Amino acid sequence: MGLQTSSRRTALLQDKAKFENICRQNAGNFHAWWNLARINLELGFYPQSLSAFDRALAFKPNHIEVLIGKVLVCLQLSKFRDALYALDHAQRFAPKNSDILLHKADVLRR
């Protein structure tokens, strides 16, 4: 692991701890859950990422970027049905969103 990669991972782990603390102190903080989900995704902590995306979606169930994040995690976990469900839900609110359409094609190929 290179110095830059190691530094990035260290920074992500510090941010993860920070957002876990925020979520413990204020479980209703949408942005904290969303950031925690994204950090866990980047670190490869997929089950934790999925849980945090679900918590964020509990507050904003139609948030397209959060739904797409959930799809990315579901793909890593081979949860293709869950990914397709999230994409179908997102597509109701953004039927022409190219990211949704591309991810949907990817899921359907699997």
Summary of the structure (lengths in Angstrom):
residues: 110
radius of gyration: 14.6
end to end distance: 31.2
largest distance: 43.4
contacts: 324
relative contact order: 0.10
helix: 82%
strand: 0%
